[in-house]
Amino acid sequence: MARTLINCPKEVKRGEDFDIRVLIAHPMESGQRRDDVGQLVPRFIIHELTCTYGGEEVLRIEMFPAIAANPFFTFSVRAVDSGTITLRWVDDNDVAQSQSIDLAVT
């Protein structure tokens, strides 16, 4: 299970843009590296990251083997209403994880 850090303000003024920063601790193996005996190490990456705000999708990222280990993302969203921000990611083993935080809009 990947460890995730999400940085987002807890309260924002309506109509204001705010940043969401996400760091996912994941080994991210590209599938192109060889082990000590010359065998290819199987690919193991997070291949999809989505973010919903108040139930509406605001971000979708499709990742490929060139993505770094422990990927870091930052993006901006406009504050509309108070609601839940949910980040969900899926890796090559079809393991899905999600984490949510609440946002208050004043």
ZAVOZA-248770 format. One record per residue: residue in one letter; y, x negated, z of N, C-alpha, C in turn. Coordinates in steps of 0.05 Angstrom, whole numbers. Example, Ala and Ser with C-alpha at 12.3 -4.5 7.8 and 13.67 -1.06 7.14 Angstrom:
% residues 2
{residuo = A nnorth = -114 neast = -264 nup = 156 canorth = -90 caeast = -246 caup = 156 cnorth = -66 ceast = -264 cup = 156}
{residuo = S nnorth = -45 neast = -257 nup = 142 canorth = -21 caeast = -273 caup = 143 cnorth = 1 ceast = -258 cup = 157}
This chain:
% residues 106
{residuo = M nnorth = -24 neast = -17 nup = 0 canorth = 0 caeast = 0 caup = 0 cnorth = 25 ceast = -18 cup = 0}
{residuo = A nnorth = 43 neast = -12 nup = -18 canorth = 68 caeast = -28 caup = -20 cnorth = 88 ceast = -21 cup = 1}
{residuo = R nnorth = 101 neast = -41 nup = 12 canorth = 123 caeast = -36 caup = 31 cnorth = 149 ceast = -33 cup = 15}
{residuo = T nnorth = 165 neast = -14 nup = 23 canorth = 189 caeast = -8 caup = 8 cnorth = 213 ceast = -7 cup = 26}
{residuo = L nnorth = 235 neast = -18 nup = 16 canorth = 261 caeast = -16 caup = 30 cnorth = 280 ceast = -1 cup = 12}
{residuo = I nnorth = 292 neast = 20 nup = 23 canorth = 311 caeast = 36 caup = 8 cnorth = 338 ceast = 35 cup = 23}
{residuo = N nnorth = 359 neast = 28 nup = 8 canorth = 385 caeast = 26 caup = 20 cnorth = 403 ceast = 47 cup = 6}
{residuo = C nnorth = 413 neast = 66 nup = 21 canorth = 429 caeast = 87 caup = 10 cnorth = 446 ceast = 98 cup = 33}
{residuo = P nnorth = 472 neast = 105 nup = 27 canorth = 488 caeast = 117 caup = 49 cnorth = 476 ceast = 143 cup = 59}
{residuo = K nnorth = 480 neast = 149 nup = 84 canorth = 470 caeast = 174 caup = 96 cnorth = 489 ceast = 197 cup = 90}
{residuo = E nnorth = 514 neast = 190 nup = 86 canorth = 535 caeast = 211 caup = 81 cnorth = 553 ceast = 202 cup = 58}
{residuo = V nnorth = 559 neast = 221 nup = 40 canorth = 576 caeast = 214 caup = 17 cnorth = 594 ceast = 238 cup = 12}
{residuo = K nnorth = 618 neast = 234 nup = 1 canorth = 636 caeast = 255 caup = -6 cnorth = 628 ceast = 268 cup = -33}
{residuo = R nnorth = 630 neast = 294 nup = -35 canorth = 623 caeast = 308 caup = -59 cnorth = 638 ceast = 297 cup = -83}
{residuo = G nnorth = 623 neast = 292 nup = -105 canorth = 635 caeast = 282 caup = -130 cnorth = 637 ceast = 252 cup = -131}
{residuo = E nnorth = 631 neast = 238 nup = -109 canorth = 632 caeast = 209 caup = -108 cnorth = 606 ceast = 197 cup = -118}
{residuo = D nnorth = 608 neast = 175 nup = -132 canorth = 584 caeast = 160 caup = -140 cnorth = 576 ceast = 142 cup = -117}
{residuo = F nnorth = 550 neast = 139 nup = -113 canorth = 539 caeast = 121 caup = -92 cnorth = 516 ceast = 106 cup = -103}
{residuo = D nnorth = 510 neast = 83 nup = -91 canorth = 489 caeast = 66 caup = -101 cnorth = 463 ceast = 70 cup = -84}
{residuo = I nnorth = 441 neast = 68 nup = -98 canorth = 415 caeast = 68 caup = -85 cnorth = 402 ceast = 41 cup = -92}
{residuo = R nnorth = 393 neast = 27 nup = -72 canorth = 380 caeast = 1 caup = -76 cnorth = 351 ceast = 3 cup = -66}
{residuo = V nnorth = 333 neast = -7 nup = -82 canorth = 304 caeast = -5 caup = -76 cnorth = 291 ceast = -32 cup = -79}
{residuo = L nnorth = 276 neast = -40 nup = -59 canorth = 260 caeast = -65 caup = -61 cnorth = 231 ceast = -57 cup = -54}
{residuo = I nnorth = 213 neast = -62 nup = -73 canorth = 185 caeast = -55 caup = -69 cnorth = 169 ceast = -81 cup = -67}
{residuo = A nnorth = 156 neast = -85 nup = -44 canorth = 139 caeast = -108 caup = -40 cnorth = 112 ceast = -103 cup = -53}
{residuo = H nnorth = 107 neast = -115 nup = -76 canorth = 82 caeast = -111 caup = -91 cnorth = 76 ceast = -137 cup = -106}
{residuo = P nnorth = 51 neast = -146 nup = -107 canorth = 45 caeast = -172 caup = -120 cnorth = 50 ceast = -174 cup = -150}
{residuo = M nnorth = 48 neast = -152 nup = -165 canorth = 55 caeast = -151 caup = -193 cnorth = 41 ceast = -173 cup = -209}
{residuo = E nnorth = 16 neast = -170 nup = -215 canorth = 1 caeast = -189 caup = -231 cnorth = 2 ceast = -181 cup = -260}
{residuo = S nnorth = 11 neast = -198 nup = -278 canorth = 15 caeast = -192 caup = -306 cnorth = -10 ceast = -188 cup = -323}
{residuo = G nnorth = -32 neast = -199 nup = -314 canorth = -57 caeast = -198 caup = -330 cnorth = -59 ceast = -221 cup = -350}
{residuo = Q nnorth = -40 neast = -239 nup = -350 canorth = -40 caeast = -262 caup = -369 cnorth = -46 ceast = -288 cup = -356}
{residuo = R nnorth = -48 neast = -288 nup = -330 canorth = -53 caeast = -313 caup = -315 cnorth = -83 ceast = -316 cup = -310}
{residuo = R nnorth = -92 neast = -341 nup = -309 canorth = -120 caeast = -347 caup = -304 cnorth = -124 ceast = -357 cup = -275}
{residuo = D nnorth = -148 neast = -351 nup = -264 canorth = -154 caeast = -360 caup = -237 cnorth = -165 ceast = -389 cup = -238}
{residuo = D nnorth = -176 neast = -398 nup = -216 canorth = -186 caeast = -426 caup = -214 cnorth = -209 ceast = -432 cup = -232}
{residuo = V nnorth = -225 neast = -411 nup = -240 canorth = -248 caeast = -416 caup = -257 cnorth = -243 ceast = -408 cup = -286}
{residuo = G nnorth = -218 neast = -402 nup = -293 canorth = -210 caeast = -396 caup = -320 cnorth = -212 ceast = -366 cup = -328}
{residuo = Q nnorth = -219 neast = -349 nup = -310 canorth = -220 caeast = -320 caup = -316 cnorth = -192 ceast = -308 cup = -314}
{residuo = L nnorth = -187 neast = -289 nup = -331 canorth = -161 caeast = -274 caup = -330 cnorth = -160 ceast = -258 cup = -304}
{residuo = V nnorth = -137 neast = -260 nup = -290 canorth = -133 caeast = -243 caup = -267 cnorth = -124 ceast = -216 cup = -277}
{residuo = P nnorth = -137 neast = -194 nup = -269 canorth = -131 caeast = -168 caup = -279 cnorth = -102 ceast = -160 cup = -275}
{residuo = R nnorth = -91 neast = -146 nup = -294 canorth = -64 caeast = -135 caup = -291 cnorth = -63 ceast = -116 cup = -268}
{residuo = F nnorth = -41 neast = -118 nup = -252 canorth = -37 caeast = -101 caup = -229 cnorth = -7 ceast = -99 cup = -224}
{residuo = I nnorth = 6 neast = -79 nup = -237 canorth = 35 caeast = -76 caup = -235 cnorth = 41 ceast = -47 cup = -227}
{residuo = I nnorth = 65 neast = -43 nup = -217 canorth = 76 caeast = -16 caup = -215 cnorth = 85 ceast = -9 cup = -243}
{residuo = H nnorth = 75 neast = 12 nup = -254 canorth = 83 caeast = 18 caup = -282 cnorth = 102 ceast = 41 cup = -284}
{residuo = E nnorth = 107 neast = 56 nup = -262 canorth = 127 caeast = 77 caup = -264 cnorth = 141 ceast = 81 cup = -237}
{residuo = L nnorth = 167 neast = 84 nup = -239 canorth = 184 caeast = 90 caup = -216 cnorth = 202 ceast = 114 cup = -223}
{residuo = T nnorth = 202 neast = 134 nup = -206 canorth = 220 caeast = 157 caup = -210 cnorth = 236 ceast = 162 cup = -185}
{residuo = C nnorth = 259 neast = 173 nup = -189 canorth = 276 caeast = 181 caup = -167 cnorth = 286 ceast = 210 cup = -171}
{residuo = T nnorth = 282 neast = 227 nup = -151 canorth = 292 caeast = 254 caup = -153 cnorth = 313 ceast = 258 cup = -131}
{residuo = Y nnorth = 333 neast = 274 nup = -137 canorth = 354 caeast = 280 caup = -118 cnorth = 357 ceast = 310 cup = -117}
{residuo = G nnorth = 350 neast = 322 nup = -95 canorth = 351 caeast = 351 caup = -93 cnorth = 331 ceast = 364 cup = -111}
{residuo = G nnorth = 309 neast = 351 nup = -117 canorth = 288 caeast = 362 caup = -134 cnorth = 292 ceast = 357 cup = -164}
{residuo = E nnorth = 314 neast = 345 nup = -171 canorth = 320 caeast = 339 caup = -199 cnorth = 317 ceast = 309 cup = -205}
{residuo = E nnorth = 303 neast = 303 nup = -226 canorth = 298 caeast = 275 caup = -233 cnorth = 324 ceast = 262 cup = -242}
{residuo = V nnorth = 332 neast = 240 nup = -229 canorth = 356 caeast = 226 caup = -237 cnorth = 351 ceast = 198 cup = -248}
{residuo = L nnorth = 326 neast = 189 nup = -246 canorth = 319 caeast = 162 caup = -256 cnorth = 289 ceast = 161 cup = -262}
{residuo = R nnorth = 282 neast = 149 nup = -284 canorth = 254 caeast = 144 caup = -291 cnorth = 253 ceast = 116 cup = -304}
{residuo = I nnorth = 236 neast = 99 nup = -293 canorth = 233 caeast = 72 caup = -303 cnorth = 204 ceast = 67 cup = -310}
{residuo = E nnorth = 199 neast = 58 nup = -334 canorth = 172 caeast = 50 caup = -342 cnorth = 172 ceast = 19 cup = -342}
{residuo = M nnorth = 153 neast = 7 nup = -327 canorth = 153 caeast = -22 caup = -325 cnorth = 129 ceast = -34 cup = -341}
{residuo = F nnorth = 133 neast = -59 nup = -349 canorth = 113 caeast = -73 caup = -365 cnorth = 107 ceast = -99 cup = -351}
{residuo = P nnorth = 86 neast = -114 nup = -361 canorth = 77 caeast = -138 caup = -347 cnorth = 99 ceast = -159 cup = -342}
{residuo = A nnorth = 120 neast = -159 nup = -356 canorth = 141 caeast = -180 caup = -351 cnorth = 158 ceast = -175 cup = -326}
{residuo = I nnorth = 153 neast = -152 nup = -312 canorth = 168 caeast = -146 caup = -288 cnorth = 161 ceast = -166 cup = -266}
{residuo = A nnorth = 180 neast = -174 nup = -250 canorth = 176 caeast = -193 caup = -229 cnorth = 161 ceast = -181 cup = -205}
{residuo = A nnorth = 148 neast = -199 nup = -190 canorth = 136 caeast = -190 caup = -165 cnorth = 159 ceast = -180 cup = -146}
{residuo = N nnorth = 153 neast = -161 nup = -129 canorth = 172 caeast = -150 caup = -110 cnorth = 198 ceast = -141 cup = -125}
{residuo = P nnorth = 195 neast = -123 nup = -143 canorth = 219 caeast = -115 caup = -159 cnorth = 241 ceast = -102 cup = -143}
{residuo = F nnorth = 266 neast = -107 nup = -151 canorth = 289 caeast = -97 caup = -138 cnorth = 305 ceast = -81 cup = -159}
{residuo = F nnorth = 313 neast = -57 nup = -152 canorth = 328 caeast = -40 caup = -170 cnorth = 353 ceast = -29 cup = -156}
{residuo = T nnorth = 375 neast = -27 nup = -170 canorth = 398 caeast = -14 caup = -160 cnorth = 409 ceast = 4 cup = -182}
{residuo = F nnorth = 417 neast = 29 nup = -174 canorth = 428 caeast = 48 caup = -193 cnorth = 447 ceast = 67 cup = -178}
{residuo = S nnorth = 465 neast = 80 nup = -193 canorth = 485 caeast = 97 caup = -182 cnorth = 478 ceast = 126 cup = -188}
{residuo = V nnorth = 485 neast = 144 nup = -169 canorth = 481 caeast = 173 caup = -172 cnorth = 507 ceast = 186 cup = -162}
{residuo = R nnorth = 514 neast = 209 nup = -174 canorth = 538 caeast = 224 caup = -166 cnorth = 529 ceast = 244 cup = -145}
{residuo = A nnorth = 543 neast = 245 nup = -122 canorth = 538 caeast = 264 caup = -101 cnorth = 546 ceast = 292 cup = -109}
{residuo = V nnorth = 527 neast = 310 nup = -108 canorth = 532 caeast = 338 caup = -116 cnorth = 529 ceast = 356 cup = -91}
{residuo = D nnorth = 505 neast = 356 nup = -79 canorth = 500 caeast = 372 caup = -55 cnorth = 483 ceast = 355 cup = -36}
{residuo = S nnorth = 482 neast = 364 nup = -11 canorth = 464 caeast = 351 caup = 8 cnorth = 436 ceast = 356 cup = -1}
{residuo = G nnorth = 419 neast = 337 nup = 3 canorth = 391 caeast = 340 caup = -6 cnorth = 374 ceast = 315 cup = 0}
{residuo = T nnorth = 350 neast = 316 nup = -10 canorth = 332 caeast = 294 caup = -6 cnorth = 330 ceast = 277 cup = -30}
{residuo = I nnorth = 330 neast = 251 nup = -26 canorth = 326 caeast = 232 caup = -48 cnorth = 298 ceast = 221 cup = -44}
{residuo = T nnorth = 281 neast = 225 nup = -65 canorth = 253 caeast = 216 caup = -63 cnorth = 248 ceast = 196 cup = -85}
{residuo = L nnorth = 237 neast = 173 nup = -77 canorth = 228 caeast = 153 caup = -96 cnorth = 198 ceast = 153 cup = -97}
{residuo = R nnorth = 186 neast = 153 nup = -121 canorth = 157 caeast = 154 caup = -124 cnorth = 150 ceast = 133 cup = -145}
{residuo = W nnorth = 129 neast = 117 nup = -139 canorth = 120 caeast = 97 caup = -158 cnorth = 89 ceast = 99 cup = -160}
{residuo = V nnorth = 79 neast = 90 nup = -183 canorth = 50 caeast = 90 caup = -189 cnorth = 43 ceast = 63 cup = -200}
{residuo = D nnorth = 21 neast = 52 nup = -189 canorth = 12 caeast = 25 caup = -199 cnorth = -12 ceast = 29 cup = -218}
{residuo = D nnorth = -22 neast = 6 nup = -228 canorth = -44 caeast = 7 caup = -247 cnorth = -71 ceast = 17 cup = -236}
{residuo = N nnorth = -73 neast = 18 nup = -210 canorth = -97 caeast = 30 caup = -197 cnorth = -94 ceast = 60 cup = -192}
{residuo = D nnorth = -73 neast = 72 nup = -204 canorth = -65 caeast = 100 caup = -201 cnorth = -60 ceast = 107 cup = -172}
{residuo = V nnorth = -51 neast = 87 nup = -156 canorth = -43 caeast = 92 caup = -129 cnorth = -14 ceast = 100 cup = -130}
{residuo = A nnorth = -8 neast = 124 nup = -120 canorth = 20 caeast = 134 caup = -120 cnorth = 30 ceast = 133 cup = -92}
{residuo = Q nnorth = 55 neast = 124 nup = -89 canorth = 68 caeast = 124 caup = -63 cnorth = 96 ceast = 137 cup = -66}
{residuo = S nnorth = 106 neast = 148 nup = -45 canorth = 133 caeast = 159 caup = -46 cnorth = 146 ceast = 155 cup = -19}
{residuo = Q nnorth = 172 neast = 155 nup = -19 canorth = 188 caeast = 152 caup = 5 cnorth = 213 ceast = 169 cup = 1}
{residuo = S nnorth = 222 neast = 183 nup = 21 canorth = 245 caeast = 201 caup = 19 cnorth = 265 ceast = 194 cup = 41}
{residuo = I nnorth = 290 neast = 199 nup = 33 canorth = 312 caeast = 197 caup = 52 cnorth = 331 ceast = 221 cup = 48}
{residuo = D nnorth = 344 neast = 230 nup = 69 canorth = 362 caeast = 253 caup = 67 cnorth = 390 ceast = 243 cup = 63}
{residuo = L nnorth = 405 neast = 258 nup = 47 canorth = 433 caeast = 252 caup = 41 cnorth = 450 ceast = 276 cup = 48}
{residuo = A nnorth = 471 neast = 271 nup = 63 canorth = 490 caeast = 292 caup = 70 cnorth = 515 ceast = 289 cup = 53}
{residuo = V nnorth = 523 neast = 310 nup = 40 canorth = 547 caeast = 310 caup = 23 cnorth = 568 ceast = 327 cup = 37}
{residuo = T nnorth = 592 neast = 315 nup = 41 canorth = 613 caeast = 329 caup = 55 cnorth = 636 ceast = 337 cup = 36}
